[in-house]
Each structure stands twice: as C-alpha cells, then as structure tokens.
Amino acid sequence: MNTFFRAVLSPCIGICSLDDDGLCTGCHRTTAEIARWSQMNDDERLRLMETVLPERETRRR
C-alpha cells in the first residue's frame, strides 16, 4: 500500500468562518487559498505558513 505524505500540514484550526474581507477567521486564508491548498506544492505552502499568514494575522490585530 502506498501512502501519501505531505510535509506541510494545513493551517486550519477548525474555526471556519469568513469575515467581511473574505478571510477565514481561524487560519486567515482566502477562499482561493483554501480551495487550492491540496494542489499547492510544499514551497507554496511553506511561504503561506511562514510569511503570508503571519503577516495577515498581525495586520488584523
């Protein structure tokens, strides 16, 4: 049996609700990012996790 492993896990924390700006209130991703997550490569995911999402979270505070 082949198992498929993704090195970068989803930033989803189970608080799935979109705010007025179209961002998830839990993970701060856009609907496009959420929809595309399974097709992203690890480099794209890491960029989101390490750069984009923390910046969004900081701006929202």
C-alpha distance matrix in Angstrom:
0.0 3.8 6.4 9.9 12.8 16.4 19.0 21.8 21.7 23.8 27.5 27.6 29.4 29.7 33.3 32.9 36.3 37.9 41.3 44.1 42.8 39.5 37.6 35.3 37.3 34.3 32.5 35.3 33.1 34.5 33.1 32.1 30.2 28.4 27.5 26.4 24.4 21.0 22.2 23.9 22.8 23.0 26.5 27.7 26.2 27.8 31.1 31.1 30.2 32.6 35.4 35.7 34.9 37.0 39.9 39.7 39.6 42.6 44.6 44.0 45.7
3.8 0.0 3.8 6.6 9.7 13.2 15.8 18.6 18.9 21.2 24.9 25.4 27.5 28.0 31.5 30.9 34.3 35.6 38.9 41.7 40.2 36.9 34.9 32.9 35.0 32.1 30.0 32.5 30.3 31.7 30.4 29.2 27.2 25.7 24.8 23.4 21.4 18.0 18.9 20.4 19.1 19.3 22.9 24.1 22.8 24.4 27.6 27.8 27.0 29.3 32.1 32.4 31.8 34.0 36.8 36.7 36.8 39.8 41.6 41.3 43.0
6.4 3.8 0.0 3.8 6.4 10.0 12.7 15.3 15.3 17.6 21.3 21.8 23.8 24.5 28.0 27.6 31.1 32.5 35.7 38.6 37.1 33.9 31.8 29.6 31.6 28.6 26.5 29.2 27.1 28.7 27.7 26.7 24.5 22.8 22.3 21.1 18.7 15.5 16.9 18.2 17.0 16.8 20.5 21.6 19.9 21.4 24.8 24.7 23.8 26.2 29.0 29.4 28.5 30.6 33.5 33.4 33.3 36.3 38.2 37.8 39.5
9.9 6.6 3.8 0.0 3.8 6.8 9.9 12.3 12.6 14.8 18.5 19.3 21.7 22.5 25.8 25.3 28.6 29.7 32.8 35.6 33.9 30.8 28.7 26.7 28.9 26.0 23.6 26.1 23.8 25.4 24.5 23.3 21.0 19.6 19.2 17.6 15.2 12.1 13.4 14.4 13.3 13.3 17.0 17.9 16.3 18.0 21.2 21.2 20.5 23.0 25.6 25.9 25.2 27.5 30.2 30.1 30.3 33.2 35.0 34.8 36.6
12.8 9.7 6.4 3.8 0.0 3.8 6.3 9.0 9.6 12.4 15.9 17.2 19.5 20.9 24.2 24.0 27.3 28.5 31.3 34.2 32.4 29.5 27.0 25.1 27.0 23.9 21.4 23.9 22.0 24.0 23.6 22.6 19.8 18.6 18.9 17.2 14.2 11.8 13.4 13.5 12.0 11.0 14.7 15.9 13.9 15.1 18.6 18.7 17.6 19.8 22.7 23.3 22.5 24.5 27.3 27.5 27.5 30.3 32.4 32.3 33.8
16.4 13.2 10.0 6.8 3.8 0.0 3.8 5.5 6.7 9.4 12.8 14.6 17.2 18.9 21.8 21.6 24.8 25.6 28.3 31.1 29.1 26.3 23.8 22.0 24.0 21.1 18.3 20.5 18.6 20.7 20.6 19.6 16.5 15.6 16.3 14.4 11.2 9.5 11.1 10.4 9.0 7.6 11.4 12.4 10.1 11.4 14.9 14.9 13.9 16.2 19.0 19.5 18.9 20.9 23.7 23.9 24.0 26.8 28.7 28.8 30.5
19.0 15.8 12.7 9.9 6.3 3.8 0.0 3.8 6.4 9.8 12.5 15.0 17.2 19.6 22.4 22.6 25.6 26.4 28.7 31.5 29.3 27.0 24.1 22.5 24.0 21.0 18.0 20.3 18.8 21.3 21.9 20.9 17.5 17.0 18.3 16.3 12.8 12.1 13.4 11.7 9.7 6.9 10.1 11.8 9.5 9.5 13.2 13.8 12.2 13.9 17.0 18.2 17.7 19.1 22.0 22.7 22.8 25.1 27.4 27.7 29.1
21.8 18.6 15.3 12.3 9.0 5.5 3.8 0.0 3.8 6.7 8.9 11.8 14.3 16.8 19.2 19.4 22.3 22.9 25.0 27.8 25.6 23.4 20.4 18.8 20.4 17.5 14.4 16.5 15.1 17.8 18.6 17.9 14.3 13.9 15.8 13.9 10.3 10.6 12.2 10.1 9.0 6.1 8.9 9.7 6.5 6.8 10.4 10.4 8.7 10.8 13.9 14.7 14.0 15.6 18.5 19.0 19.1 21.6 23.7 24.0 25.5
21.7 18.9 15.3 12.6 9.6 6.7 6.4 3.8 0.0 3.8 6.5 8.6 10.9 13.3 16.0 16.3 19.5 20.6 23.0 26.0 24.3 21.9 18.8 16.7 18.0 14.9 12.2 14.9 13.8 16.7 17.2 17.2 13.7 12.5 14.6 13.6 9.8 10.2 12.8 11.4 11.4 9.3 12.1 12.0 8.4 9.3 12.6 11.4 9.3 12.2 15.1 15.4 13.7 15.5 18.7 18.6 18.1 21.0 23.2 22.9 24.3
23.8 21.2 17.6 14.8 12.4 9.4 9.8 6.7 3.8 0.0 3.8 5.3 8.4 10.5 12.8 12.8 15.8 16.8 19.3 22.4 20.8 18.3 15.3 13.0 14.6 11.6 9.0 11.7 10.5 13.3 13.8 14.2 10.9 9.2 11.7 11.5 7.8 9.1 12.1 11.0 12.2 10.9 13.2 12.0 8.3 10.1 12.5 10.2 8.6 12.2 14.5 13.8 11.7 14.1 17.0 16.2 15.9 19.1 20.9 20.2 21.9
27.5 24.9 21.3 18.5 15.9 12.8 12.5 8.9 6.5 3.8 0.0 3.8 6.3 9.2 10.7 11.2 13.9 14.9 16.8 20.0 18.5 16.4 13.0 10.7 11.6 8.6 5.7 8.7 8.6 12.0 13.2 14.3 10.9 9.6 12.9 13.1 9.9 12.1 14.8 13.2 14.5 13.0 14.5 12.9 9.3 10.3 12.0 9.2 7.1 10.5 12.5 11.7 8.9 10.9 14.0 13.1 12.3 15.6 17.5 16.7 18.2
27.6 25.4 21.8 19.3 17.2 14.6 15.0 11.8 8.6 5.3 3.8 0.0 3.8 5.6 7.5 7.9 11.1 12.7 15.2 18.6 17.7 15.3 12.2 9.1 10.0 6.8 5.4 8.9 8.8 11.8 12.2 14.1 11.4 9.0 12.2 13.4 10.6 12.5 15.7 15.0 16.9 15.8 17.7 15.8 12.4 13.9 15.4 12.3 10.7 14.1 15.8 14.4 11.3 13.5 16.3 14.6 13.6 17.2 18.7 17.2 18.7
29.4 27.5 23.8 21.7 19.5 17.2 17.2 14.3 10.9 8.4 6.3 3.8 0.0 3.8 5.7 7.9 11.1 13.5 15.5 19.2 18.9 16.9 13.7 10.2 9.7 6.0 6.5 10.3 11.4 14.4 15.0 17.3 14.9 12.5 15.6 17.1 14.4 16.2 19.4 18.7 20.4 19.0 20.7 19.1 15.6 16.6 18.1 15.1 12.9 15.9 17.7 16.6 13.1 14.3 17.4 15.7 13.7 17.2 19.1 17.1 17.9
29.7 28.0 24.5 22.5 20.9 18.9 19.6 16.8 13.3 10.5 9.2 5.6 3.8 0.0 3.8 5.6 9.2 12.2 14.8 18.5 18.8 16.4 13.8 10.1 9.8 6.9 8.5 11.8 12.5 14.8 14.6 17.3 15.6 12.6 15.2 17.4 15.2 16.7 20.1 20.0 22.1 21.3 23.3 21.3 18.0 19.5 20.9 17.7 16.0 19.2 20.8 19.2 15.7 17.4 20.1 17.9 16.1 19.7 21.1 18.6 19.7
33.3 31.5 28.0 25.8 24.2 21.8 22.4 19.2 16.0 12.8 10.7 7.5 5.7 3.8 0.0 3.8 6.3 9.4 11.5 15.3 16.0 14.0 11.6 7.9 6.7 4.7 7.7 10.2 11.7 13.7 13.8 17.0 15.7 13.0 15.9 18.4 16.7 18.7 21.9 21.6 23.9 23.2 24.7 22.4 19.3 20.7 21.6 18.0 16.7 19.7 20.6 18.6 15.1 16.6 18.8 16.2 14.3 17.8 18.8 15.9 17.0
32.9 30.9 27.6 25.3 24.0 21.6 22.6 19.4 16.3 12.8 11.2 7.9 7.9 5.6 3.8 0.0 3.8 6.8 9.8 13.4 14.0 11.4 9.6 6.0 6.6 5.9 8.0 9.6 10.1 11.2 10.6 14.1 13.4 10.5 13.0 15.9 14.8 16.9 19.8 19.9 22.7 22.6 24.0 21.4 18.6 20.6 21.2 17.5 16.9 20.2 20.8 18.3 15.1 17.4 19.1 16.1 15.1 18.7 19.1 16.4 18.2
36.3 34.3 31.1 28.6 27.3 24.8 25.6 22.3 19.5 15.8 13.9 11.1 11.1 9.2 6.3 3.8 0.0 3.8 6.6 10.0 11.2 9.1 8.0 5.3 5.6 7.2 9.5 9.8 10.6 10.8 10.3 14.1 14.2 11.9 14.2 17.3 16.8 19.3 21.8 21.8 24.9 24.9 26.0 23.0 20.6 22.6 22.6 18.8 18.7 21.7 21.7 18.8 15.8 18.0 19.1 15.7 14.9 18.4 18.0 15.0 17.0
37.9 35.6 32.5 29.7 28.5 25.6 26.4 22.9 20.6 16.8 14.9 12.7 13.5 12.2 9.4 6.8 3.8 0.0 3.8 6.8 7.6 5.3 5.2 4.4 5.9 8.7 10.0 8.8 9.2 8.4 8.4 12.1 12.7 11.3 13.5 16.3 16.5 19.4 21.3 21.2 24.3 24.7 25.3 22.0 20.1 22.2 21.5 17.8 18.3 21.2 20.5 17.2 14.8 17.2 17.6 13.9 13.9 17.2 16.2 13.4 16.1
41.3 38.9 35.7 32.8 31.3 28.3 28.7 25.0 23.0 19.3 16.8 15.2 15.5 14.8 11.5 9.8 6.6 3.8 0.0 3.8 5.4 5.3 5.5 6.3 6.2 9.9 11.4 9.3 10.7 9.9 10.9 14.2 14.8 14.2 16.5 19.0 19.2 22.4 24.1 23.5 26.6 26.7 26.9 23.6 21.9 23.6 22.5 18.8 19.4 21.7 20.6 17.3 15.0 16.9 16.6 12.9 12.9 15.6 14.0 11.0 13.7
44.1 41.7 38.6 35.6 34.2 31.1 31.5 27.8 26.0 22.4 20.0 18.6 19.2 18.5 15.3 13.4 10.0 6.8 3.8 0.0 3.8 5.5 7.5 9.6 9.9 13.6 14.7 12.0 12.9 11.3 12.3 15.2 16.4 16.4 18.2 20.6 21.4 24.6 25.9 25.3 28.5 28.9 28.7 25.2 24.1 25.7 24.2 20.7 21.8 23.9 22.2 18.7 17.0 18.9 17.9 14.2 14.8 17.0 14.7 12.0 14.9
42.8 40.2 37.1 33.9 32.4 29.1 29.3 25.6 24.3 20.8 18.5 17.7 18.9 18.8 16.0 14.0 11.2 7.6 5.4 3.8 0.0 3.8 5.6 8.9 9.9 13.3 13.4 10.1 10.6 8.8 10.5 12.8 13.8 14.6 16.6 18.4 19.2 22.7 23.6 22.7 25.7 26.1 25.6 22.1 21.3 22.9 21.0 17.6 19.2 21.0 19.1 15.4 14.3 16.4 15.1 11.4 12.9 15.0 12.5 10.6 14.1
39.5 36.9 33.9 30.8 29.5 26.3 27.0 23.4 21.9 18.3 16.4 15.3 16.9 16.4 14.0 11.4 9.1 5.3 5.3 5.5 3.8 0.0 3.8 6.7 9.0 11.9 11.8 9.0 8.5 6.1 6.9 9.7 11.0 11.3 13.0 15.2 16.2 19.4 20.5 20.0 23.2 23.9 23.8 20.3 19.3 21.3 19.9 16.3 17.9 20.4 18.8 15.1 13.8 16.5 15.9 12.2 13.7 16.5 14.6 12.7 16.2
37.6 34.9 31.8 28.7 27.0 23.8 24.1 20.4 18.8 15.3 13.0 12.2 13.7 13.8 11.6 9.6 8.0 5.2 5.5 7.5 5.6 3.8 0.0 3.8 6.2 8.6 8.1 5.2 5.4 4.7 7.0 9.7 9.7 9.8 12.5 14.3 14.4 17.9 19.3 18.3 21.3 21.5 21.4 18.1 16.7 18.4 17.2 13.5 14.6 17.1 15.8 12.4 10.4 13.1 13.0 9.3 10.3 13.5 12.3 10.4 13.7
35.3 32.9 29.6 26.7 25.1 22.0 22.5 18.8 16.7 13.0 10.7 9.1 10.2 10.1 7.9 6.0 5.3 4.4 6.3 9.6 8.9 6.7 3.8 0.0 3.8 5.4 5.7 4.7 5.5 6.4 7.6 10.8 10.1 8.9 12.0 14.2 13.6 16.7 18.8 18.1 21.0 20.9 21.4 18.4 16.2 18.0 17.6 13.8 14.0 16.9 16.5 13.5 10.7 13.3 14.2 10.8 10.7 14.3 14.0 11.6 14.3
37.3 35.0 31.6 28.9 27.0 24.0 24.0 20.4 18.0 14.6 11.6 10.0 9.7 9.8 6.7 6.6 5.6 5.9 6.2 9.9 9.9 9.0 6.2 3.8 0.0 3.8 6.1 5.7 8.3 9.9 11.4 14.6 13.6 12.4 15.6 17.7 16.7 19.8 22.1 21.1 23.7 23.1 23.6 20.9 18.4 19.6 19.3 15.6 15.1 17.5 17.3 14.7 11.4 12.9 14.0 10.7 9.4 12.8 12.8 9.8 11.7
34.3 32.1 28.6 26.0 23.9 21.1 21.0 17.5 14.9 11.6 8.6 6.8 6.0 6.9 4.7 5.9 7.2 8.7 9.9 13.6 13.3 11.9 8.6 5.4 3.8 0.0 3.8 5.9 8.3 11.0 12.3 15.2 13.4 11.7 15.2 17.0 15.3 18.0 20.7 19.7 21.9 21.0 21.8 19.5 16.6 17.6 17.9 14.4 13.1 15.8 16.4 14.3 10.7 12.1 14.2 11.6 9.7 13.3 14.3 11.8 13.2
32.5 30.0 26.5 23.6 21.4 18.3 18.0 14.4 12.2 9.0 5.7 5.4 6.5 8.5 7.7 8.0 9.5 10.0 11.4 14.7 13.4 11.8 8.1 5.7 6.1 3.8 0.0 3.8 5.6 9.0 10.8 13.0 10.5 9.4 13.1 14.3 12.3 15.3 17.7 16.3 18.4 17.4 18.1 15.7 12.9 13.9 14.2 10.6 9.5 12.4 13.0 11.0 7.5 9.6 11.8 9.6 8.5 12.3 13.5 11.9 13.7
35.3 32.5 29.2 26.1 23.9 20.5 20.3 16.5 14.9 11.7 8.7 8.9 10.3 11.8 10.2 9.6 9.8 8.8 9.3 12.0 10.1 9.0 5.2 4.7 5.7 5.9 3.8 0.0 3.8 6.7 9.5 11.6 9.6 9.6 13.3 14.3 13.1 16.6 18.3 16.7 19.0 18.4 18.4 15.6 13.5 14.5 13.7 10.0 10.1 12.5 12.0 9.1 6.1 8.6 9.6 6.7 6.7 10.4 10.7 9.2 11.9
33.1 30.3 27.1 23.8 22.0 18.6 18.8 15.1 13.8 10.5 8.6 8.8 11.4 12.5 11.7 10.1 10.6 9.2 10.7 12.9 10.6 8.5 5.4 5.5 8.3 8.3 5.6 3.8 0.0 3.8 6.5 8.0 5.8 6.3 9.7 10.6 9.8 13.4 14.9 13.5 16.1 16.1 16.2 13.1 11.3 13.2 12.4 8.6 9.7 12.7 12.1 8.9 7.0 10.5 11.3 8.7 9.9 13.3 13.3 12.4 15.4
34.5 31.7 28.7 25.4 24.0 20.7 21.3 17.8 16.7 13.3 12.0 11.8 14.4 14.8 13.7 11.2 10.8 8.4 9.9 11.3 8.8 6.1 4.7 6.4 9.9 11.0 9.0 6.7 3.8 0.0 3.8 5.3 5.1 6.2 8.6 9.9 10.5 14.0 14.9 14.0 17.2 17.9 17.9 14.3 13.3 15.7 14.4 10.9 12.9 15.7 14.5 11.0 10.0 13.5 13.5 10.6 12.4 15.6 14.7 13.8 17.2
33.1 30.4 27.7 24.5 23.6 20.6 21.9 18.6 17.2 13.8 13.2 12.2 15.0 14.6 13.8 10.6 10.3 8.4 10.9 12.3 10.5 6.9 7.0 7.6 11.4 12.3 10.8 9.5 6.5 3.8 0.0 3.8 5.5 5.0 6.1 8.5 9.9 12.8 13.8 13.9 17.5 18.8 19.3 15.7 14.7 17.6 16.9 13.5 15.3 18.5 17.7 14.4 13.3 16.9 17.2 14.3 15.8 19.2 18.3 17.0 20.4
32.1 29.2 26.7 23.3 22.6 19.6 20.9 17.9 17.2 14.2 14.3 14.1 17.3 17.3 17.0 14.1 14.1 12.1 14.2 15.2 12.8 9.7 9.7 10.8 14.6 15.2 13.0 11.6 8.0 5.3 3.8 0.0 3.8 5.5 5.1 6.0 8.4 11.3 11.3 11.4 15.0 16.8 17.1 13.4 13.2 16.3 15.3 12.5 15.0 18.0 17.1 13.8 13.7 17.5 17.6 15.2 17.4 20.5 19.6 19.0 22.5
30.2 27.2 24.5 21.0 19.8 16.5 17.5 14.3 13.7 10.9 10.9 11.4 14.9 15.6 15.7 13.4 14.2 12.7 14.8 16.4 13.8 11.0 9.7 10.1 13.6 13.4 10.5 9.6 5.8 5.1 5.5 3.8 0.0 3.8 5.5 5.1 5.8 9.4 9.8 9.0 12.3 13.5 13.9 10.3 9.5 12.7 11.9 9.0 11.3 14.4 13.9 11.0 10.7 14.6 15.1 13.2 15.2 18.3 18.1 17.8 21.0
28.4 25.7 22.8 19.6 18.6 15.6 17.0 13.9 12.5 9.2 9.6 9.0 12.5 12.6 13.0 10.5 11.9 11.3 14.2 16.4 14.6 11.3 9.8 8.9 12.4 11.7 9.4 9.6 6.3 6.2 5.0 5.5 3.8 0.0 3.8 5.5 5.3 8.3 10.1 10.1 13.5 14.5 15.7 12.5 10.8 14.0 14.2 11.0 12.3 15.9 16.1 13.4 12.1 15.8 17.0 14.8 15.9 19.5 19.6 18.6 21.5
27.5 24.8 22.3 19.2 18.9 16.3 18.3 15.8 14.6 11.7 12.9 12.2 15.6 15.2 15.9 13.0 14.2 13.5 16.5 18.2 16.6 13.0 12.5 12.0 15.6 15.2 13.1 13.3 9.7 8.6 6.1 5.1 5.5 3.8 0.0 3.8 5.7 7.4 8.5 9.8 13.5 15.4 16.8 13.6 12.6 16.2 16.4 13.7 15.4 18.9 19.0 16.3 15.6 19.3 20.3 18.1 19.6 23.0 22.8 21.9 25.0
26.4 23.4 21.1 17.6 17.2 14.4 16.3 13.9 13.6 11.5 13.1 13.4 17.1 17.4 18.4 15.9 17.3 16.3 19.0 20.6 18.4 15.2 14.3 14.2 17.7 17.0 14.3 14.3 10.6 9.9 8.5 6.0 5.1 5.5 3.8 0.0 3.8 5.6 5.4 6.3 10.1 12.4 13.6 10.4 10.1 13.8 13.9 11.9 14.0 17.2 17.3 15.1 15.0 18.8 19.7 18.2 19.9 23.1 23.1 22.8 25.9
24.4 21.4 18.7 15.2 14.2 11.2 12.8 10.3 9.8 7.8 9.9 10.6 14.4 15.2 16.7 14.8 16.8 16.5 19.2 21.4 19.2 16.2 14.4 13.6 16.7 15.3 12.3 13.1 9.8 10.5 9.9 8.4 5.8 5.3 5.7 3.8 0.0 3.8 5.4 5.3 8.5 9.8 11.6 9.0 7.4 11.1 12.1 10.0 11.3 14.7 15.6 13.8 13.3 16.8 18.4 17.2 18.4 21.7 22.3 22.0 24.7
21.0 18.0 15.5 12.1 11.8 9.5 12.1 10.6 10.2 9.1 12.1 12.5 16.2 16.7 18.7 16.9 19.3 19.4 22.4 24.6 22.7 19.4 17.9 16.7 19.8 18.0 15.3 16.6 13.4 14.0 12.8 11.3 9.4 8.3 7.4 5.6 3.8 0.0 3.8 5.7 8.2 10.0 12.7 10.8 9.5 13.0 14.6 13.2 14.1 17.4 18.7 17.3 16.8 20.1 22.0 20.9 22.0 25.2 26.0 25.6 28.2
22.2 18.9 16.9 13.4 13.4 11.1 13.4 12.2 12.8 12.1 14.8 15.7 19.4 20.1 21.9 19.8 21.8 21.3 24.1 25.9 23.6 20.5 19.3 18.8 22.1 20.7 17.7 18.3 14.9 14.9 13.8 11.3 9.8 10.1 8.5 5.4 5.4 3.8 0.0 3.8 6.5 9.6 11.6 9.6 9.7 13.3 14.3 13.5 15.2 18.1 18.9 17.6 17.9 21.3 22.6 21.8 23.4 26.4 26.9 26.9 29.8
23.9 20.4 18.2 14.4 13.5 10.4 11.7 10.1 11.4 11.0 13.2 15.0 18.7 20.0 21.6 19.9 21.8 21.2 23.5 25.3 22.7 20.0 18.3 18.1 21.1 19.7 16.3 16.7 13.5 14.0 13.9 11.4 9.0 10.1 9.8 6.3 5.3 5.7 3.8 0.0 3.8 6.6 8.0 5.8 6.3 9.8 10.6 10.2 12.1 14.6 15.4 14.4 15.1 18.3 19.6 19.3 21.0 23.7 24.4 24.8 27.5
22.8 19.1 17.0 13.3 12.0 9.0 9.7 9.0 11.4 12.2 14.5 16.9 20.4 22.1 23.9 22.7 24.9 24.3 26.6 28.5 25.7 23.2 21.3 21.0 23.7 21.9 18.4 19.0 16.1 17.2 17.5 15.0 12.3 13.5 13.5 10.1 8.5 8.2 6.5 3.8 0.0 3.8 5.5 5.4 6.3 8.7 10.2 11.0 12.4 14.3 15.5 15.4 16.4 19.1 20.6 20.9 22.5 24.9 25.9 26.7 29.2
23.0 19.3 16.8 13.3 11.0 7.6 6.9 6.1 9.3 10.9 13.0 15.8 19.0 21.3 23.2 22.6 24.9 24.7 26.7 28.9 26.1 23.9 21.5 20.9 23.1 21.0 17.4 18.4 16.1 17.9 18.8 16.8 13.5 14.5 15.4 12.4 9.8 10.0 9.6 6.6 3.8 0.0 3.8 5.4 5.0 6.0 8.5 9.8 10.2 11.7 13.6 14.3 15.1 17.2 19.1 19.9 21.0 23.2 24.8 25.7 27.7
26.5 22.9 20.5 17.0 14.7 11.4 10.1 8.9 12.1 13.2 14.5 17.7 20.7 23.3 24.7 24.0 26.0 25.3 26.9 28.7 25.6 23.8 21.4 21.4 23.6 21.8 18.1 18.4 16.2 17.9 19.3 17.1 13.9 15.7 16.8 13.6 11.6 12.7 11.6 8.0 5.5 3.8 0.0 3.8 5.4 5.1 6.2 8.7 9.8 10.3 11.5 12.6 14.2 16.1 17.4 18.6 20.2 22.0 23.3 24.7 26.8
27.7 24.1 21.6 17.9 15.9 12.4 11.8 9.7 12.0 12.0 12.9 15.8 19.1 21.3 22.4 21.4 23.0 22.0 23.6 25.2 22.1 20.3 18.1 18.4 20.9 19.5 15.7 15.6 13.1 14.3 15.7 13.4 10.3 12.5 13.6 10.4 9.0 10.8 9.6 5.8 5.4 5.4 3.8 0.0 3.8 5.5 5.2 6.4 8.7 10.1 10.4 10.3 12.0 14.6 15.6 16.2 18.1 20.2 21.1 22.3 24.7
26.2 22.8 19.9 16.3 13.9 10.1 9.5 6.5 8.4 8.3 9.3 12.4 15.6 18.0 19.3 18.6 20.6 20.1 21.9 24.1 21.3 19.3 16.7 16.2 18.4 16.6 12.9 13.5 11.3 13.3 14.7 13.2 9.5 10.8 12.6 10.1 7.4 9.5 9.7 6.3 6.3 5.0 5.4 3.8 0.0 3.8 5.4 5.2 6.1 8.5 9.9 9.8 10.3 12.9 14.7 15.1 16.3 18.7 20.1 20.8 23.0
27.8 24.4 21.4 18.0 15.1 11.4 9.5 6.8 9.3 10.1 10.3 13.9 16.6 19.5 20.7 20.6 22.6 22.2 23.6 25.7 22.9 21.3 18.4 18.0 19.6 17.6 13.9 14.5 13.2 15.7 17.6 16.3 12.7 14.0 16.2 13.8 11.1 13.0 13.3 9.8 8.7 6.0 5.1 5.5 3.8 0.0 3.8 5.4 5.0 5.7 7.9 9.3 10.0 11.5 13.5 14.8 15.8 17.6 19.4 20.6 22.4
31.1 27.6 24.8 21.2 18.6 14.9 13.2 10.4 12.6 12.5 12.0 15.4 18.1 20.9 21.6 21.2 22.6 21.5 22.5 24.2 21.0 19.9 17.2 17.6 19.3 17.9 14.2 13.7 12.4 14.4 16.9 15.3 11.9 14.2 16.4 13.9 12.1 14.6 14.3 10.6 10.2 8.5 6.2 5.2 5.4 3.8 0.0 3.8 5.5 5.4 5.5 6.6 8.6 10.3 11.3 12.8 14.5 15.9 17.2 18.9 20.9
31.1 27.8 24.7 21.2 18.7 14.9 13.8 10.4 11.4 10.2 9.2 12.3 15.1 17.7 18.0 17.5 18.8 17.8 18.8 20.7 17.6 16.3 13.5 13.8 15.6 14.4 10.6 10.0 8.6 10.9 13.5 12.5 9.0 11.0 13.7 11.9 10.0 13.2 13.5 10.2 11.0 9.8 8.7 6.4 5.2 5.4 3.8 0.0 3.8 5.7 5.6 4.7 5.7 8.4 9.6 10.1 11.8 13.9 15.0 16.1 18.4
30.2 27.0 23.8 20.5 17.6 13.9 12.2 8.7 9.3 8.6 7.1 10.7 12.9 16.0 16.7 16.9 18.7 18.3 19.4 21.8 19.2 17.9 14.6 14.0 15.1 13.1 9.5 10.1 9.7 12.9 15.3 15.0 11.3 12.3 15.4 14.0 11.3 14.1 15.2 12.1 12.4 10.2 9.8 8.7 6.1 5.0 5.5 3.8 0.0 3.8 6.0 6.5 5.6 7.2 9.8 10.6 11.1 13.2 15.2 16.0 17.7
32.6 29.3 26.2 23.0 19.8 16.2 13.9 10.8 12.2 12.2 10.5 14.1 15.9 19.2 19.7 20.2 21.7 21.2 21.7 23.9 21.0 20.4 17.1 16.9 17.5 15.8 12.4 12.5 12.7 15.7 18.5 18.0 14.4 15.9 18.9 17.2 14.7 17.4 18.1 14.6 14.3 11.7 10.3 10.1 8.5 5.7 5.4 5.7 3.8 0.0 3.8 6.5 6.8 6.6 8.9 11.0 11.5 12.6 14.9 16.4 17.7
35.4 32.1 29.0 25.6 22.7 19.0 17.0 13.9 15.1 14.5 12.5 15.8 17.7 20.8 20.6 20.8 21.7 20.5 20.6 22.2 19.1 18.8 15.8 16.5 17.3 16.4 13.0 12.0 12.1 14.5 17.7 17.1 13.9 16.1 19.0 17.3 15.6 18.7 18.9 15.4 15.5 13.6 11.5 10.4 9.9 7.9 5.5 5.6 6.0 3.8 0.0 3.8 5.9 5.8 6.3 8.8 10.4 11.0 12.5 14.7 16.3
35.7 32.4 29.4 25.9 23.3 19.5 18.2 14.7 15.4 13.8 11.7 14.4 16.6 19.2 18.6 18.3 18.8 17.2 17.3 18.7 15.4 15.1 12.4 13.5 14.7 14.3 11.0 9.1 8.9 11.0 14.4 13.8 11.0 13.4 16.3 15.1 13.8 17.3 17.6 14.4 15.4 14.3 12.6 10.3 9.8 9.3 6.6 4.7 6.5 6.5 3.8 0.0 3.8 5.7 5.3 6.3 8.7 10.1 10.8 12.5 14.9
34.9 31.8 28.5 25.2 22.5 18.9 17.7 14.0 13.7 11.7 8.9 11.3 13.1 15.7 15.1 15.1 15.8 14.8 15.0 17.0 14.3 13.8 10.4 10.7 11.4 10.7 7.5 6.1 7.0 10.0 13.3 13.7 10.7 12.1 15.6 15.0 13.3 16.8 17.9 15.1 16.4 15.1 14.2 12.0 10.3 10.0 8.6 5.7 5.6 6.8 5.9 3.8 0.0 3.8 5.4 5.1 6.1 8.6 9.9 10.6 12.8
37.0 34.0 30.6 27.5 24.5 20.9 19.1 15.6 15.5 14.1 10.9 13.5 14.3 17.4 16.6 17.4 18.0 17.2 16.9 18.9 16.4 16.5 13.1 13.3 12.9 12.1 9.6 8.6 10.5 13.5 16.9 17.5 14.6 15.8 19.3 18.8 16.8 20.1 21.3 18.3 19.1 17.2 16.1 14.6 12.9 11.5 10.3 8.4 7.2 6.6 5.8 5.7 3.8 0.0 3.8 5.4 5.0 6.1 8.7 10.0 11.1
39.9 36.8 33.5 30.2 27.3 23.7 22.0 18.5 18.7 17.0 14.0 16.3 17.4 20.1 18.8 19.1 19.1 17.6 16.6 17.9 15.1 15.9 13.0 14.2 14.0 14.2 11.8 9.6 11.3 13.5 17.2 17.6 15.1 17.0 20.3 19.7 18.4 22.0 22.6 19.6 20.6 19.1 17.4 15.6 14.7 13.5 11.3 9.6 9.8 8.9 6.3 5.3 5.4 3.8 0.0 3.8 5.4 5.1 6.3 8.7 10.4
39.7 36.7 33.4 30.1 27.5 23.9 22.7 19.0 18.6 16.2 13.1 14.6 15.7 17.9 16.2 16.1 15.7 13.9 12.9 14.2 11.4 12.2 9.3 10.8 10.7 11.6 9.6 6.7 8.7 10.6 14.3 15.2 13.2 14.8 18.1 18.2 17.2 20.9 21.8 19.3 20.9 19.9 18.6 16.2 15.1 14.8 12.8 10.1 10.6 11.0 8.8 6.3 5.1 5.4 3.8 0.0 3.8 5.4 5.2 6.2 9.0
39.6 36.8 33.3 30.3 27.5 24.0 22.8 19.1 18.1 15.9 12.3 13.6 13.7 16.1 14.3 15.1 14.9 13.9 12.9 14.8 12.9 13.7 10.3 10.7 9.4 9.7 8.5 6.7 9.9 12.4 15.8 17.4 15.2 15.9 19.6 19.9 18.4 22.0 23.4 21.0 22.5 21.0 20.2 18.1 16.3 15.8 14.5 11.8 11.1 11.5 10.4 8.7 6.1 5.0 5.4 3.8 0.0 3.8 5.5 5.2 6.7
42.6 39.8 36.3 33.2 30.3 26.8 25.1 21.6 21.0 19.1 15.6 17.2 17.2 19.7 17.8 18.7 18.4 17.2 15.6 17.0 15.0 16.5 13.5 14.3 12.8 13.3 12.3 10.4 13.3 15.6 19.2 20.5 18.3 19.5 23.0 23.1 21.7 25.2 26.4 23.7 24.9 23.2 22.0 20.2 18.7 17.6 15.9 13.9 13.2 12.6 11.0 10.1 8.6 6.1 5.1 5.4 3.8 0.0 3.8 5.5 5.6
44.6 41.6 38.2 35.0 32.4 28.7 27.4 23.7 23.2 20.9 17.5 18.7 19.1 21.1 18.8 19.1 18.0 16.2 14.0 14.7 12.5 14.6 12.3 14.0 12.8 14.3 13.5 10.7 13.3 14.7 18.3 19.6 18.1 19.6 22.8 23.1 22.3 26.0 26.9 24.4 25.9 24.8 23.3 21.1 20.1 19.4 17.2 15.0 15.2 14.9 12.5 10.8 9.9 8.7 6.3 5.2 5.5 3.8 0.0 3.8 5.6
44.0 41.3 37.8 34.8 32.3 28.8 27.7 24.0 22.9 20.2 16.7 17.2 17.1 18.6 15.9 16.4 15.0 13.4 11.0 12.0 10.6 12.7 10.4 11.6 9.8 11.8 11.9 9.2 12.4 13.8 17.0 19.0 17.8 18.6 21.9 22.8 22.0 25.6 26.9 24.8 26.7 25.7 24.7 22.3 20.8 20.6 18.9 16.1 16.0 16.4 14.7 12.5 10.6 10.0 8.7 6.2 5.2 5.5 3.8 0.0 3.8
45.7 43.0 39.5 36.6 33.8 30.5 29.1 25.5 24.3 21.9 18.2 18.7 17.9 19.7 17.0 18.2 17.0 16.1 13.7 14.9 14.1 16.2 13.7 14.3 11.7 13.2 13.7 11.9 15.4 17.2 20.4 22.5 21.0 21.5 25.0 25.9 24.7 28.2 29.8 27.5 29.2 27.7 26.8 24.7 23.0 22.4 20.9 18.4 17.7 17.7 16.3 14.9 12.8 11.1 10.4 9.0 6.7 5.6 5.6 3.8 0.0
